[in-house]
C-alpha cells in the first residue's frame, strides 16, 4: 500500500498534469467548453483508479502501527515512509430502482386519494345500498356490488393513510408501531423540483443569449444533484416494508374505482360525460367540497415522473452534456408539478438562496394544509401617553 511520501507525490503529479494540460490546450478550451469537462473527467478517473487500487490491497497484520511508532524491523526512519490509506469505501448512492418506482406509484395513489376518487365510490355504494339512486342491474351497479364484496380482502383506508404518513409524512393518521412519519419528504421534494425548474430556466435563458443553442448551460448541476441525492436517500429508508405490495393492490383498486365511475349507467345517472365529471359532481353535491381535481391530477402524474427519474442512476452522471440531456426528461414535469402545487398553496418557488438547511424544522403537511404561512404580526408596544397599543418603531421607521 502507498506510504505518505508516495501519496503526496502522486497528488502533486496529478496537479502538475492538470496544469500542463490546461496550459497546452488553453486556446481550444476557450473555443470548446465541453473539452474541459472531458479532460477533467479523464484525470478524475485516473485519480479514482489509483484510490480503488489502494483500497483493494490487503493491509499488513498490524495495520502499519509498528512502522509508525518505530517498533521492530519495519520501523520507519521518517514519516514519509509510513503507510497512509487514501480513503475508505465511499457512501453507496445507489438504491433499488423497484422501491423508488413503488414510491412514485404510491405518491400517484395519494394524490388521487386526496382528489376523492375512493370517497366518490364509497358514497355511490351507500346510495346503492339505500336504494336512493336509480341503479339496478347495469354494469356500474354490478361493479359496485363486486367492489363491496371484495372489500374484506383489501387494505383498508386506515392502512392506506398510515402508509402515506410513513412514506411521505402526509396527513395525521397514526403510523404503525415501530415506524415514524417521514416529515422531511415534502421539503426535500419541493427543493429538488425547484432546483430542476431553476436549472431548466437557466438553460432556456442561455439558449436565447448564446449563438449556439445546444452548448452546455451555465446552470449548476452540482446543486441539482445534491438536492436529488438528498431526496433519494430520504426515500431509501421509507420504501422498505409492505409499500411495494400495497401500491400494487391499491393501483388495482384505483383502476377498478375509475371504471365504476366511468360506466354507462352511472354516468347517465348524473348526466356526466366522463368518470372525472362523476367524481366532481359527487364531491360537490354530497360533500360540498372545493374541487381540486385538475391540479391534484397533474401533481400525481408529474410527481410520479420525477420520482421514477430518481429511481434511475441518472443523478450520478458527472459530465454536463449527459446530465443535461437526461435531466431534460423531467424538466417540464418539474415545472408542471411546481405550478400545480403553488396554485394549491402546497409549494413555493425558490428565487433566493438555493441551499436547503439540513436541520430546518419541518412543519407537518396535511392533505389540504397550506405550506405558506402568514407572516407574524409586528411587535406591539404601548404608546406614550395613550391607552392604545401602536406598532413598534425601529430607527424612526414604523414597522
C-alpha positions, 0 to 999 in steps of 0.5 A: 500500500502507498506510504505518505511520501508516495501519496503526496507525490502522486497528488502533486503529479496529478496537479502538475498534469492538470496544469500542463494540460490546461496550459497546452490546450488553453486556446481550444478550451476557450473555443470548446467548453465541453473539452474541459469537462472531458479532460477533467473527467479523464484525470478524475478517473485516473485519480479514482483508479489509483484510490480503488487500487489502494483500497483493494490491497490487503493491509499488513497484520498490524495495520502499519502501527509498528512502522509508525511508532518505530517498533521492530524491523519495519520501523520507519526512519521518517514519516514519509515512509509510513503507510497512509490509506487514501480513503475508505469505501465511499457512501453507496448512492445507489438504491433499488430502482423497484422501491423508488418506482413503488414510491412514485406509484404510491405518491400517484395513489395519494394524490388521487386519494386526496382528489376523492376518487375512493370517497366518490365510490364509497358514497355511490355504494351507500346510495346503492345500498339505500336504494336512493339512486336509480341503479339496478342491474347495469354494469356500474351497479354490478361493479359496485356490488363486486367492489363491496364484496371484495372489500374484506380482502383489501387494505383498508383506508386506515392502512392506506393513510398510515402508509402515506404518513410513513412514506411521505409524512402526509396527513395525521393518521397514526403510523404503525408501531415501530415506524415514524412519519417521514416529515422531511419528504415534502421539503426535500421534494419541493427543493429538488423540483425547484432546483430542476425548474431553476436549472431548466430556466437557466438553460432556456435563458442561455439558449436565447443569449448564446449563438449556439443553442445546444452548448452546455448551460451555465446552470449548476448541476452540482446543486441539482444533484445534491438536492436529488441525492438528498431526496433519494436517500430520504426515500431509501429508508421509507420504501422498505416494508409492505409499500411495494405490495400495497401500491400494487393492490391499491393501483388495482383498486384505483383502476377498478374505482375509475371504471365504476365511475366511468360506466354507462349507467352511472354516468347517465345517472348524473348526466356526466360525460366522463368518470372525472365529471362523476367524481366532481359532481359527487364531491360537490353535491354530497360533500360540498367540497372545493374541487381540486381535481385538475391540479391534484391530477397533474401533481400525481402524474408529474410527481410520479415522473420525477420520482421514477427519474430518481429511481434511475442512476441518472443523478450520478452522471458527472459530465454536463452534456449527459446530465443535461440531456437526461435531466431534460426528461423531467424538466417540464414535469418539474415545472408542471408539478411546481405550478400545480402545487403553488396554485394549491398553496402546497409549494413555493418557488425558490428565487433566493438562496438555493441551499436547503438547511439540513436541520430546518424544522419541518412543519407537518403537511396535511392533505389540504394544509397550506405550506405558506404561512402568514407572516407574524404580526409586528411587535406591539408596544404601548404608546406614550401617553395613550391607552392604545397599543401602536406598532413598534418603531425601529430607527424612526421607521414604523414597522 
